[in-house]
Amino acid sequence: MARRHYLVTYDIADDKRRTKVFKTLEDNGDHVQFSVFFCQLNERERVVLQGALSELIHRDQDQVLVLDLGSSETALETALQCLGRRYEPPTRVQVV
């Protein structure tokens, strides 16, 4: 299953829910800025992550945005314009 780049941002009203959202995203991606994560997910992983986040938030008070930046084969530089300090995605190695 092909992996895609996603930028996930959140605005959570409650500290306890915010901490749970942060931990869920931390397990699935890289914390790049306050309330912003970079994730490399296949379709199943994205659906599972969105389901988990949906269960944590209060839809009338909170917001999570999932932005699809394109496939993992697409150079990240074409989808991401960085001003200031350059963003370096971590190198991930699969252990079998």
mmCIF file as gemmi writes it, N, C-alpha and C atoms, coordinates in Angstrom:
data_model
loop_
_atom_site.group_PDB
_atom_site.id
_atom_site.type_symbol
_atom_site.label_atom_id
_atom_site.label_alt_id
_atom_site.label_comp_id
_atom_site.label_asym_id
_atom_site.label_entity_id
_atom_site.label_seq_id
_atom_site.pdbx_PDB_ins_code
_atom_site.Cartn_x
_atom_site.Cartn_y
_atom_site.Cartn_z
_atom_site.occupancy
_atom_site.B_iso_or_equiv
_atom_site.pdbx_formal_charge
_atom_site.auth_seq_id
_atom_site.auth_asym_id
_atom_site.pdbx_PDB_model_num
ATOM 1 N N . MET Axp A 1 ? 0.838 -1.176 0 1 0 ? 1 A 1
ATOM 2 C CA . MET Axp A 1 ? 0 0 0 1 0 ? 1 A 1
ATOM 3 C C . MET Axp A 1 ? 0.89 1.25 0 1 0 ? 1 A 1
ATOM 4 N N . ALA Axp A 2 ? 0.612 2.174 -0.889 1 0 ? 2 A 1
ATOM 5 C CA . ALA Axp A 2 ? 1.442 3.375 -1.036 1 0 ? 2 A 1
ATOM 6 C C . ALA Axp A 2 ? 1.303 4.306 0.165 1 0 ? 2 A 1
ATOM 7 N N . ARG Axp A 3 ? 2.417 4.891 0.542 1 0 ? 3 A 1
ATOM 8 C CA . ARG Axp A 3 ? 2.426 5.854 1.641 1 0 ? 3 A 1
ATOM 9 C C . ARG Axp A 3 ? 2.303 7.262 1.073 1 0 ? 3 A 1
ATOM 10 N N . ARG Axp A 4 ? 1.694 8.142 1.874 1 0 ? 4 A 1
ATOM 11 C CA . ARG Axp A 4 ? 1.527 9.535 1.489 1 0 ? 4 A 1
ATOM 12 C C . ARG Axp A 4 ? 2.003 10.429 2.622 1 0 ? 4 A 1
ATOM 13 N N . HIS Axp A 5 ? 2.364 11.657 2.272 1 0 ? 5 A 1
ATOM 14 C CA . HIS Axp A 5 ? 2.759 12.661 3.26 1 0 ? 5 A 1
ATOM 15 C C . HIS Axp A 5 ? 1.503 13.403 3.72 1 0 ? 5 A 1
ATOM 16 N N . TYR Axp A 6 ? 1.364 13.581 5.025 1 0 ? 6 A 1
ATOM 17 C CA . TYR Axp A 6 ? 0.251 14.351 5.581 1 0 ? 6 A 1
ATOM 18 C C . TYR Axp A 6 ? 0.779 15.352 6.592 1 0 ? 6 A 1
ATOM 19 N N . LEU Axp A 7 ? 0.183 16.532 6.599 1 0 ? 7 A 1
ATOM 20 C CA . LEU Axp A 7 ? 0.428 17.519 7.633 1 0 ? 7 A 1
ATOM 21 C C . LEU Axp A 7 ? -0.847 17.562 8.467 1 0 ? 7 A 1
ATOM 22 N N . VAL Axp A 8 ? -0.722 17.315 9.758 1 0 ? 8 A 1
ATOM 23 C CA . VAL Axp A 8 ? -1.884 17.279 10.646 1 0 ? 8 A 1
ATOM 24 C C . VAL Axp A 8 ? -1.737 18.406 11.658 1 0 ? 8 A 1
ATOM 25 N N . THR Axp A 9 ? -2.754 19.253 11.723 1 0 ? 9 A 1
ATOM 26 C CA . THR Axp A 9 ? -2.764 20.351 12.683 1 0 ? 9 A 1
ATOM 27 C C . THR Axp A 9 ? -3.994 20.218 13.563 1 0 ? 9 A 1
ATOM 28 N N . TYR Axp A 10 ? -3.901 20.77 14.757 1 0 ? 10 A 1
ATOM 29 C CA . TYR Axp A 10 ? -5.064 20.681 15.644 1 0 ? 10 A 1
ATOM 30 C C . TYR Axp A 10 ? -5.201 21.92 16.509 1 0 ? 10 A 1
ATOM 31 N N . ASP Axp A 11 ? -6.445 22.186 16.896 1 0 ? 11 A 1
ATOM 32 C CA . ASP Axp A 11 ? -6.795 23.244 17.838 1 0 ? 11 A 1
ATOM 33 C C . ASP Axp A 11 ? -7.804 22.615 18.793 1 0 ? 11 A 1
ATOM 34 N N . ILE Axp A 12 ? -7.343 22.257 19.978 1 0 ? 12 A 1
ATOM 35 C CA . ILE Axp A 12 ? -8.157 21.525 20.954 1 0 ? 12 A 1
ATOM 36 C C . ILE Axp A 12 ? -8.385 22.422 22.165 1 0 ? 12 A 1
ATOM 37 N N . ALA Axp A 13 ? -9.644 22.578 22.569 1 0 ? 13 A 1
ATOM 38 C CA . ALA Axp A 13 ? -10.003 23.52 23.63 1 0 ? 13 A 1
ATOM 39 C C . ALA Axp A 13 ? -9.608 23.054 25.031 1 0 ? 13 A 1
ATOM 40 N N . ASP Axp A 14 ? -9.613 21.765 25.269 1 0 ? 14 A 1
ATOM 41 C CA . ASP Axp A 14 ? -9.388 21.222 26.612 1 0 ? 14 A 1
ATOM 42 C C . ASP Axp A 14 ? -7.978 20.634 26.735 1 0 ? 14 A 1
ATOM 43 N N . ASP Axp A 15 ? -7.286 20.943 27.829 1 0 ? 15 A 1
ATOM 44 C CA . ASP Axp A 15 ? -5.91 20.462 28.027 1 0 ? 15 A 1
ATOM 45 C C . ASP Axp A 15 ? -5.813 18.942 28.028 1 0 ? 15 A 1
ATOM 46 N N . LYS Axp A 16 ? -6.742 18.27 28.681 1 0 ? 16 A 1
ATOM 47 C CA . LYS Axp A 16 ? -6.701 16.803 28.772 1 0 ? 16 A 1
ATOM 48 C C . LYS Axp A 16 ? -6.879 16.176 27.383 1 0 ? 16 A 1
ATOM 49 N N . ARG Axp A 17 ? -7.846 16.671 26.619 1 0 ? 17 A 1
ATOM 50 C CA . ARG Axp A 17 ? -8.051 16.163 25.25 1 0 ? 17 A 1
ATOM 51 C C . ARG Axp A 17 ? -6.849 16.503 24.375 1 0 ? 17 A 1
ATOM 52 N N . ARG Axp A 18 ? -6.297 17.706 24.542 1 0 ? 18 A 1
ATOM 53 C CA . ARG Axp A 18 ? -5.138 18.124 23.749 1 0 ? 18 A 1
ATOM 54 C C . ARG Axp A 18 ? -3.961 17.182 23.98 1 0 ? 18 A 1
ATOM 55 N N . THR Axp A 19 ? -3.743 16.798 25.23 1 0 ? 19 A 1
ATOM 56 C CA . THR Axp A 19 ? -2.651 15.874 25.55 1 0 ? 19 A 1
ATOM 57 C C . THR Axp A 19 ? -2.876 14.524 24.883 1 0 ? 19 A 1
ATOM 58 N N . LYS Axp A 20 ? -4.113 14.041 24.89 1 0 ? 20 A 1
ATOM 59 C CA . LYS Axp A 20 ? -4.419 12.753 24.249 1 0 ? 20 A 1
ATOM 60 C C . LYS Axp A 20 ? -4.222 12.829 22.736 1 0 ? 20 A 1
ATOM 61 N N . VAL Axp A 21 ? -4.642 13.934 22.137 1 0 ? 21 A 1
ATOM 62 C CA . VAL Axp A 21 ? -4.449 14.12 20.695 1 0 ? 21 A 1
ATOM 63 C C . VAL Axp A 21 ? -2.957 14.179 20.38 1 0 ? 21 A 1
ATOM 64 N N . PHE Axp A 22 ? -2.204 14.925 21.178 1 0 ? 22 A 1
ATOM 65 C CA . PHE Axp A 22 ? -0.755 15.027 20.984 1 0 ? 22 A 1
ATOM 66 C C . PHE Axp A 22 ? -0.106 13.645 21.032 1 0 ? 22 A 1
ATOM 67 N N . LYS Axp A 23 ? -0.432 12.852 22.047 1 0 ? 23 A 1
ATOM 68 C CA . LYS Axp A 23 ? 0.174 11.523 22.193 1 0 ? 23 A 1
ATOM 69 C C . LYS Axp A 23 ? -0.206 10.606 21.036 1 0 ? 23 A 1
ATOM 70 N N . THR Axp A 24 ? -1.446 10.689 20.581 1 0 ? 24 A 1
ATOM 71 C CA . THR Axp A 24 ? -1.885 9.872 19.448 1 0 ? 24 A 1
ATOM 72 C C . THR Axp A 24 ? -1.104 10.241 18.192 1 0 ? 24 A 1
ATOM 73 N N . LEU Axp A 25 ? -0.941 11.532 17.953 1 0 ? 25 A 1
ATOM 74 C CA . LEU Axp A 25 ? -0.181 11.963 16.779 1 0 ? 25 A 1
ATOM 75 C C . LEU Axp A 25 ? 1.303 11.654 16.918 1 0 ? 25 A 1
ATOM 76 N N . GLU Axp A 26 ? 1.826 11.765 18.122 1 0 ? 26 A 1
ATOM 77 C CA . GLU Axp A 26 ? 3.242 11.463 18.364 1 0 ? 26 A 1
ATOM 78 C C . GLU Axp A 26 ? 3.559 10.002 18.022 1 0 ? 26 A 1
ATOM 79 N N . ASP Axp A 27 ? 2.585 9.12 18.228 1 0 ? 27 A 1
ATOM 80 C CA . ASP Axp A 27 ? 2.758 7.7 17.897 1 0 ? 27 A 1
ATOM 81 C C . ASP Axp A 27 ? 2.702 7.44 16.39 1 0 ? 27 A 1
ATOM 82 N N . ASN Axp A 28 ? 2.231 8.438 15.633 1 0 ? 28 A 1
ATOM 83 C CA . ASN Axp A 28 ? 2.013 8.241 14.2 1 0 ? 28 A 1
ATOM 84 C C . ASN Axp A 28 ? 2.801 9.174 13.299 1 0 ? 28 A 1
ATOM 85 N N . GLY Axp A 29 ? 3.541 10.101 13.886 1 0 ? 29 A 1
ATOM 86 C CA . GLY Axp A 29 ? 4.251 11.063 13.054 1 0 ? 29 A 1
ATOM 87 C C . GLY Axp A 29 ? 5.304 11.818 13.83 1 0 ? 29 A 1
ATOM 88 N N . ASP Axp A 30 ? 5.775 12.89 13.224 1 0 ? 30 A 1
ATOM 89 C CA . ASP Axp A 30 ? 6.842 13.703 13.794 1 0 ? 30 A 1
ATOM 90 C C . ASP Axp A 30 ? 6.302 15.077 14.169 1 0 ? 30 A 1
ATOM 91 N N . HIS Axp A 31 ? 6.553 15.478 15.396 1 0 ? 31 A 1
ATOM 92 C CA . HIS Axp A 31 ? 6.127 16.783 15.897 1 0 ? 31 A 1
ATOM 93 C C . HIS Axp A 31 ? 7.045 17.834 15.298 1 0 ? 31 A 1
ATOM 94 N N . VAL Axp A 32 ? 6.507 18.695 14.431 1 0 ? 32 A 1
ATOM 95 C CA . VAL Axp A 32 ? 7.356 19.665 13.741 1 0 ? 32 A 1
ATOM 96 C C . VAL Axp A 32 ? 7.196 21.082 14.267 1 0 ? 32 A 1
ATOM 97 N N . GLN Axp A 33 ? 6.031 21.408 14.783 1 0 ? 33 A 1
ATOM 98 C CA . GLN Axp A 33 ? 5.777 22.716 15.376 1 0 ? 33 A 1
ATOM 99 C C . GLN Axp A 33 ? 4.635 22.558 16.364 1 0 ? 33 A 1
ATOM 100 N N . PHE Axp A 34 ? 4.409 23.604 17.151 1 0 ? 34 A 1
ATOM 101 C CA . PHE Axp A 34 ? 3.304 23.586 18.099 1 0 ? 34 A 1
ATOM 102 C C . PHE Axp A 34 ? 2.015 23.219 17.364 1 0 ? 34 A 1
ATOM 103 N N . SER Axp A 35 ? 1.361 22.158 17.775 1 0 ? 35 A 1
ATOM 104 C CA . SER Axp A 35 ? 0.089 21.689 17.205 1 0 ? 35 A 1
ATOM 105 C C . SER Axp A 35 ? 0.185 21.252 15.746 1 0 ? 35 A 1
ATOM 106 N N . VAL Axp A 36 ? 1.377 20.884 15.282 1 0 ? 36 A 1
ATOM 107 C CA . VAL Axp A 36 ? 1.558 20.451 13.893 1 0 ? 36 A 1
ATOM 108 C C . VAL Axp A 36 ? 2.421 19.195 13.862 1 0 ? 36 A 1
ATOM 109 N N . PHE Axp A 37 ? 1.945 18.189 13.122 1 0 ? 37 A 1
ATOM 110 C CA . PHE Axp A 37 ? 2.679 16.937 12.955 1 0 ? 37 A 1
ATOM 111 C C . PHE Axp A 37 ? 2.815 16.616 11.477 1 0 ? 37 A 1
ATOM 112 N N . PHE Axp A 38 ? 3.935 15.988 11.119 1 0 ? 38 A 1
ATOM 113 C CA . PHE Axp A 38 ? 4.17 15.469 9.781 1 0 ? 38 A 1
ATOM 114 C C . PHE Axp A 38 ? 4.074 13.953 9.873 1 0 ? 38 A 1
ATOM 115 N N . CYS Axp A 39 ? 3.19 13.36 9.072 1 0 ? 39 A 1
ATOM 116 C CA . CYS Axp A 39 ? 2.977 11.906 9.117 1 0 ? 39 A 1
ATOM 117 C C . CYS Axp A 39 ? 3.161 11.314 7.727 1 0 ? 39 A 1
ATOM 118 N N . GLN Axp A 40 ? 3.732 10.123 7.677 1 0 ? 40 A 1
ATOM 119 C CA . GLN Axp A 40 ? 3.833 9.349 6.444 1 0 ? 40 A 1
ATOM 120 C C . GLN Axp A 40 ? 3.009 8.092 6.671 1 0 ? 40 A 1
ATOM 121 N N . LEU Axp A 41 ? 1.841 8.029 6.019 1 0 ? 41 A 1
ATOM 122 C CA . LEU Axp A 41 ? 0.874 6.974 6.303 1 0 ? 41 A 1
ATOM 123 C C . LEU Axp A 41 ? 0.365 6.34 5.018 1 0 ? 41 A 1
ATOM 124 N N . ASN Axp A 42 ? 0.018 5.049 5.119 1 0 ? 42 A 1
ATOM 125 C CA . ASN Axp A 42 ? -0.726 4.452 4.019 1 0 ? 42 A 1
ATOM 126 C C . ASN Axp A 42 ? -2.213 4.706 4.294 1 0 ? 42 A 1
ATOM 127 N N . GLU Axp A 43 ? -3.074 4.307 3.384 1 0 ? 43 A 1
ATOM 128 C CA . GLU Axp A 43 ? -4.509 4.604 3.509 1 0 ? 43 A 1
ATOM 129 C C . GLU Axp A 43 ? -5.113 4.018 4.784 1 0 ? 43 A 1
ATOM 130 N N . ARG Axp A 44 ? -4.775 2.787 5.096 1 0 ? 44 A 1
ATOM 131 C CA . ARG Axp A 44 ? -5.319 2.149 6.297 1 0 ? 44 A 1
ATOM 132 C C . ARG Axp A 44 ? -4.876 2.893 7.556 1 0 ? 44 A 1
ATOM 133 N N . GLU Axp A 45 ? -3.603 3.24 7.624 1 0 ? 45 A 1
ATOM 134 C CA . GLU Axp A 45 ? -3.085 3.963 8.793 1 0 ? 45 A 1
ATOM 135 C C . GLU Axp A 45 ? -3.763 5.327 8.951 1 0 ? 45 A 1
ATOM 136 N N . ARG Axp A 46 ? -4.01 6.005 7.816 1 0 ? 46 A 1
ATOM 137 C CA . ARG Axp A 46 ? -4.68 7.308 7.871 1 0 ? 46 A 1
ATOM 138 C C . ARG Axp A 46 ? -6.103 7.171 8.405 1 0 ? 46 A 1
ATOM 139 N N . VAL Axp A 47 ? -6.819 6.171 7.92 1 0 ? 47 A 1
ATOM 140 C CA . VAL Axp A 47 ? -8.195 5.949 8.369 1 0 ? 47 A 1
ATOM 141 C C . VAL Axp A 47 ? -8.223 5.616 9.86 1 0 ? 47 A 1
ATOM 142 N N . VAL Axp A 48 ? -7.315 4.762 10.31 1 0 ? 48 A 1
ATOM 143 C CA . VAL Axp A 48 ? -7.242 4.397 11.733 1 0 ? 48 A 1
ATOM 144 C C . VAL Axp A 48 ? -6.907 5.626 12.574 1 0 ? 48 A 1
ATOM 145 N N . LEU Axp A 49 ? -5.938 6.424 12.13 1 0 ? 49 A 1
ATOM 146 C CA . LEU Axp A 49 ? -5.559 7.629 12.868 1 0 ? 49 A 1
ATOM 147 C C . LEU Axp A 49 ? -6.725 8.605 12.95 1 0 ? 49 A 1
ATOM 148 N N . GLN Axp A 50 ? -7.389 8.865 11.829 1 0 ? 50 A 1
ATOM 149 C CA . GLN Axp A 50 ? -8.514 9.787 11.843 1 0 ? 50 A 1
ATOM 150 C C . GLN Axp A 50 ? -9.639 9.275 12.732 1 0 ? 50 A 1
ATOM 151 N N . GLY Axp A 51 ? -9.864 7.976 12.748 1 0 ? 51 A 1
ATOM 152 C CA . GLY Axp A 51 ? -10.88 7.409 13.633 1 0 ? 51 A 1
ATOM 153 C C . GLY Axp A 51 ? -10.529 7.611 15.093 1 0 ? 51 A 1
ATOM 154 N N . ALA Axp A 52 ? -9.262 7.379 15.435 1 0 ? 52 A 1
ATOM 155 C CA . ALA Axp A 52 ? -8.814 7.562 16.823 1 0 ? 52 A 1
ATOM 156 C C . ALA Axp A 52 ? -8.94 9.02 17.241 1 0 ? 52 A 1
ATOM 157 N N . LEU Axp A 53 ? -8.539 9.937 16.371 1 0 ? 53 A 1
ATOM 158 C CA . LEU Axp A 53 ? -8.637 11.36 16.688 1 0 ? 53 A 1
ATOM 159 C C . LEU Axp A 53 ? -10.092 11.8 16.809 1 0 ? 53 A 1
ATOM 160 N N . SER Axp A 54 ? -10.934 11.27 15.94 1 0 ? 54 A 1
ATOM 161 C CA . SER Axp A 54 ? -12.356 11.612 15.966 1 0 ? 54 A 1
ATOM 162 C C . SER Axp A 54 ? -13.007 11.228 17.291 1 0 ? 54 A 1
ATOM 163 N N . GLU Axp A 55 ? -12.559 10.116 17.864 1 0 ? 55 A 1
ATOM 164 C CA . GLU Axp A 55 ? -13.098 9.67 19.152 1 0 ? 55 A 1
ATOM 165 C C . GLU Axp A 55 ? -12.606 10.532 20.311 1 0 ? 55 A 1
ATOM 166 N N . LEU Axp A 56 ? -11.477 11.213 20.141 1 0 ? 56 A 1
ATOM 167 C CA . LEU Axp A 56 ? -10.901 12.015 21.223 1 0 ? 56 A 1
ATOM 168 C C . LEU Axp A 56 ? -11.451 13.435 21.286 1 0 ? 56 A 1
ATOM 169 N N . ILE Axp A 57 ? -11.854 13.975 20.155 1 0 ? 57 A 1
ATOM 170 C CA . ILE Axp A 57 ? -12.212 15.393 20.12 1 0 ? 57 A 1
ATOM 171 C C . ILE Axp A 57 ? -13.702 15.615 20.365 1 0 ? 57 A 1
ATOM 172 N N . HIS Axp A 58 ? -14.031 16.843 20.738 1 0 ? 58 A 1
ATOM 173 C CA . HIS Axp A 58 ? -15.419 17.302 20.804 1 0 ? 58 A 1
ATOM 174 C C . HIS Axp A 58 ? -15.649 18.143 19.557 1 0 ? 58 A 1
ATOM 175 N N . ARG Axp A 59 ? -16.483 17.651 18.664 1 0 ? 59 A 1
ATOM 176 C CA . ARG Axp A 59 ? -16.647 18.276 17.351 1 0 ? 59 A 1
ATOM 177 C C . ARG Axp A 59 ? -17.142 19.719 17.41 1 0 ? 59 A 1
ATOM 178 N N . ASP Axp A 60 ? -17.848 20.083 18.466 1 0 ? 60 A 1
ATOM 179 C CA . ASP Axp A 60 ? -18.354 21.449 18.57 1 0 ? 60 A 1
ATOM 180 C C . ASP Axp A 60 ? -17.324 22.417 19.156 1 0 ? 60 A 1
ATOM 181 N N . GLN Axp A 61 ? -16.207 21.89 19.698 1 0 ? 61 A 1
ATOM 182 C CA . GLN Axp A 61 ? -15.203 22.734 20.34 1 0 ? 61 A 1
ATOM 183 C C . GLN Axp A 61 ? -13.811 22.613 19.721 1 0 ? 61 A 1
ATOM 184 N N . ASP Axp A 62 ? -13.508 21.502 19.107 1 0 ? 62 A 1
ATOM 185 C CA . ASP Axp A 62 ? -12.151 21.196 18.654 1 0 ? 62 A 1
ATOM 186 C C . ASP Axp A 62 ? -12.087 21.093 17.132 1 0 ? 62 A 1
ATOM 187 N N . GLN Axp A 63 ? -10.857 21.149 16.618 1 0 ? 63 A 1
ATOM 188 C CA . GLN Axp A 63 ? -10.651 21.003 15.179 1 0 ? 63 A 1
ATOM 189 C C . GLN Axp A 63 ? -9.338 20.279 14.913 1 0 ? 63 A 1
ATOM 190 N N . VAL Axp A 64 ? -9.376 19.32 13.992 1 0 ? 64 A 1
ATOM 191 C CA . VAL Axp A 64 ? -8.176 18.651 13.487 1 0 ? 64 A 1
ATOM 192 C C . VAL Axp A 64 ? -8.229 18.758 11.966 1 0 ? 64 A 1
ATOM 193 N N . LEU Axp A 65 ? -7.137 19.225 11.378 1 0 ? 65 A 1
ATOM 194 C CA . LEU Axp A 65 ? -7.038 19.317 9.925 1 0 ? 65 A 1
ATOM 195 C C . LEU Axp A 65 ? -5.984 18.329 9.44 1 0 ? 65 A 1
ATOM 196 N N . VAL Axp A 66 ? -6.337 17.539 8.428 1 0 ? 66 A 1
ATOM 197 C CA . VAL Axp A 66 ? -5.412 16.575 7.835 1 0 ? 66 A 1
ATOM 198 C C . VAL Axp A 66 ? -5.202 16.995 6.385 1 0 ? 66 A 1
ATOM 199 N N . LEU Axp A 67 ? -3.999 17.465 6.082 1 0 ? 67 A 1
ATOM 200 C CA . LEU Axp A 67 ? -3.689 17.954 4.742 1 0 ? 67 A 1
ATOM 201 C C . LEU Axp A 67 ? -2.83 16.931 4.01 1 0 ? 67 A 1
ATOM 202 N N . ASP Axp A 68 ? -3.31 16.469 2.864 1 0 ? 68 A 1
ATOM 203 C CA . ASP Axp A 68 ? -2.595 15.497 2.04 1 0 ? 68 A 1
ATOM 204 C C . ASP Axp A 68 ? -1.572 16.247 1.186 1 0 ? 68 A 1
ATOM 205 N N . LEU Axp A 69 ? -0.286 15.965 1.413 1 0 ? 69 A 1
ATOM 206 C CA . LEU Axp A 69 ? 0.791 16.628 0.676 1 0 ? 69 A 1
ATOM 207 C C . LEU Axp A 69 ? 1.291 15.808 -0.506 1 0 ? 69 A 1
ATOM 208 N N . GLY Axp A 70 ? 0.684 14.663 -0.747 1 0 ? 70 A 1
ATOM 209 C CA . GLY Axp A 70 ? 1.069 13.865 -1.9 1 0 ? 70 A 1
ATOM 210 C C . GLY Axp A 70 ? 1.743 12.559 -1.517 1 0 ? 70 A 1
ATOM 211 N N . SER Axp A 71 ? 2.076 11.798 -2.545 1 0 ? 71 A 1
ATOM 212 C CA . SER Axp A 71 ? 2.645 10.475 -2.322 1 0 ? 71 A 1
ATOM 213 C C . SER Axp A 71 ? 4.072 10.565 -1.804 1 0 ? 71 A 1
ATOM 214 N N . SER Axp A 72 ? 4.501 9.493 -1.179 1 0 ? 72 A 1
ATOM 215 C CA . SER Axp A 72 ? 5.87 9.43 -0.665 1 0 ? 72 A 1
ATOM 216 C C . SER Axp A 72 ? 6.887 9.454 -1.796 1 0 ? 72 A 1
ATOM 217 N N . GLU Axp A 73 ? 6.461 9.056 -2.996 1 0 ? 73 A 1
ATOM 218 C CA . GLU Axp A 73 ? 7.371 9.071 -4.137 1 0 ? 73 A 1
ATOM 219 C C . GLU Axp A 73 ? 7.585 10.496 -4.646 1 0 ? 73 A 1
ATOM 220 N N . THR Axp A 74 ? 6.611 11.377 -4.397 1 0 ? 74 A 1
ATOM 221 C CA . THR Axp A 74 ? 6.732 12.776 -4.79 1 0 ? 74 A 1
ATOM 222 C C . THR Axp A 74 ? 7.709 13.456 -3.849 1 0 ? 74 A 1
ATOM 223 N N . ALA Axp A 75 ? 8.608 14.216 -4.394 1 0 ? 75 A 1
ATOM 224 C CA . ALA Axp A 75 ? 9.575 14.924 -3.552 1 0 ? 75 A 1
ATOM 225 C C . ALA Axp A 75 ? 8.831 15.875 -2.625 1 0 ? 75 A 1
ATOM 226 N N . LEU Axp A 76 ? 9.131 15.792 -1.353 1 0 ? 76 A 1
ATOM 227 C CA . LEU Axp A 76 ? 8.479 16.636 -0.355 1 0 ? 76 A 1
ATOM 228 C C . LEU Axp A 76 ? 8.715 18.111 -0.66 1 0 ? 76 A 1
ATOM 229 N N . GLU Axp A 77 ? 9.843 18.43 -1.26 1 0 ? 77 A 1
ATOM 230 C CA . GLU Axp A 77 ? 10.178 19.817 -1.563 1 0 ? 77 A 1
ATOM 231 C C . GLU Axp A 77 ? 9.167 20.457 -2.51 1 0 ? 77 A 1
ATOM 232 N N . THR Axp A 78 ? 8.498 19.66 -3.354 1 0 ? 78 A 1
ATOM 233 C CA . THR Axp A 78 ? 7.513 20.224 -4.276 1 0 ? 78 A 1
ATOM 234 C C . THR Axp A 78 ? 6.207 20.56 -3.575 1 0 ? 78 A 1
ATOM 235 N N . ALA Axp A 79 ? 5.914 19.904 -2.461 1 0 ? 79 A 1
ATOM 236 C CA . ALA Axp A 79 ? 4.664 20.137 -1.739 1 0 ? 79 A 1
ATOM 237 C C . ALA Axp A 79 ? 4.835 21.078 -0.559 1 0 ? 79 A 1
ATOM 238 N N . LEU Axp A 80 ? 6.056 21.271 -0.093 1 0 ? 80 A 1
ATOM 239 C CA . LEU Axp A 80 ? 6.308 22.021 1.133 1 0 ? 80 A 1
ATOM 240 C C . LEU Axp A 80 ? 7.209 23.213 0.85 1 0 ? 80 A 1
ATOM 241 N N . GLN Axp A 81 ? 6.7 24.387 1.099 1 0 ? 81 A 1
ATOM 242 C CA . GLN Axp A 81 ? 7.494 25.605 0.986 1 0 ? 81 A 1
ATOM 243 C C . GLN Axp A 81 ? 7.869 26.028 2.395 1 0 ? 81 A 1
ATOM 244 N N . CYS Axp A 82 ? 9.133 26.109 2.692 1 0 ? 82 A 1
ATOM 245 C CA . CYS Axp A 82 ? 9.619 26.394 4.041 1 0 ? 82 A 1
ATOM 246 C C . CYS Axp A 82 ? 10.295 27.755 4.065 1 0 ? 82 A 1
ATOM 247 N N . LEU Axp A 83 ? 9.862 28.614 4.966 1 0 ? 83 A 1
ATOM 248 C CA . LEU Axp A 83 ? 10.495 29.911 5.171 1 0 ? 83 A 1
ATOM 249 C C . LEU Axp A 83 ? 11.26 29.841 6.477 1 0 ? 83 A 1
ATOM 250 N N . GLY Axp A 84 ? 12.489 30.294 6.48 1 0 ? 84 A 1
ATOM 251 C CA . GLY Axp A 84 ? 13.287 30.214 7.702 1 0 ? 84 A 1
ATOM 252 C C . GLY Axp A 84 ? 14.021 28.887 7.784 1 0 ? 84 A 1
ATOM 253 N N . ARG Axp A 85 ? 14.145 28.384 8.998 1 0 ? 85 A 1
ATOM 254 C CA . ARG Axp A 85 ? 14.893 27.146 9.24 1 0 ? 85 A 1
ATOM 255 C C . ARG Axp A 85 ? 14.315 26.001 8.411 1 0 ? 85 A 1
ATOM 256 N N . ARG Axp A 86 ? 15.184 25.322 7.694 1 0 ? 86 A 1
ATOM 257 C CA . ARG Axp A 86 ? 14.782 24.226 6.811 1 0 ? 86 A 1
ATOM 258 C C . ARG Axp A 86 ? 14.224 23.055 7.615 1 0 ? 86 A 1
ATOM 259 N N . TYR Axp A 87 ? 13.141 22.44 7.087 1 0 ? 87 A 1
ATOM 260 C CA . TYR Axp A 87 ? 12.574 21.247 7.708 1 0 ? 87 A 1
ATOM 261 C C . TYR Axp A 87 ? 13.26 20.023 7.133 1 0 ? 87 A 1
ATOM 262 N N . GLU Axp A 88 ? 13.803 19.192 8.005 1 0 ? 88 A 1
ATOM 263 C CA . GLU Axp A 88 ? 14.462 17.949 7.603 1 0 ? 88 A 1
ATOM 264 C C . GLU Axp A 88 ? 13.652 16.779 8.136 1 0 ? 88 A 1
ATOM 265 N N . PRO Axp A 89 ? 12.9 16.075 7.282 1 0 ? 89 A 1
ATOM 266 C CA . PRO Axp A 89 ? 12.159 14.917 7.778 1 0 ? 89 A 1
ATOM 267 C C . PRO Axp A 89 ? 13.127 13.847 8.257 1 0 ? 89 A 1
ATOM 268 N N . PRO Axp A 90 ? 12.804 13.195 9.369 1 0 ? 90 A 1
ATOM 269 C CA . PRO Axp A 90 ? 13.702 12.165 9.883 1 0 ? 90 A 1
ATOM 270 C C . PRO Axp A 90 ? 13.766 10.967 8.944 1 0 ? 90 A 1
ATOM 271 N N . THR Axp A 91 ? 14.884 10.31 8.935 1 0 ? 91 A 1
ATOM 272 C CA . THR Axp A 91 ? 15.049 9.092 8.158 1 0 ? 91 A 1
ATOM 273 C C . THR Axp A 91 ? 14.488 7.937 8.968 1 0 ? 91 A 1
ATOM 274 N N . ARG Axp A 92 ? 13.59 7.196 8.355 1 0 ? 92 A 1
ATOM 275 C CA . ARG Axp A 92 ? 12.97 6.068 9.049 1 0 ? 92 A 1
ATOM 276 C C . ARG Axp A 92 ? 13.471 4.767 8.444 1 0 ? 92 A 1
ATOM 277 N N . VAL Axp A 93 ? 13.722 3.811 9.302 1 0 ? 93 A 1
ATOM 278 C CA . VAL Axp A 93 ? 14.186 2.501 8.869 1 0 ? 93 A 1
ATOM 279 C C . VAL Axp A 93 ? 13.223 1.465 9.418 1 0 ? 93 A 1
ATOM 280 N N . GLN Axp A 94 ? 12.757 0.565 8.544 1 0 ? 94 A 1
ATOM 281 C CA . GLN Axp A 94 ? 11.878 -0.505 8.997 1 0 ? 94 A 1
ATOM 282 C C . GLN Axp A 94 ? 12.716 -1.675 9.476 1 0 ? 94 A 1
ATOM 283 N N . VAL Axp A 95 ? 12.384 -2.157 10.656 1 0 ? 95 A 1
ATOM 284 C CA . VAL Axp A 95 ? 13.053 -3.322 11.212 1 0 ? 95 A 1
ATOM 285 C C . VAL Axp A 95 ? 12.102 -4.499 11.081 1 0 ? 95 A 1
ATOM 286 N N . VAL Axp A 96 ? 12.575 -5.563 10.463 1 0 ? 96 A 1
ATOM 287 C CA . VAL Axp A 96 ? 11.736 -6.736 10.236 1 0 ? 96 A 1
ATOM 288 C C . VAL Axp A 96 ? 12.171 -7.849 11.149 1 0 ? 96 A 1
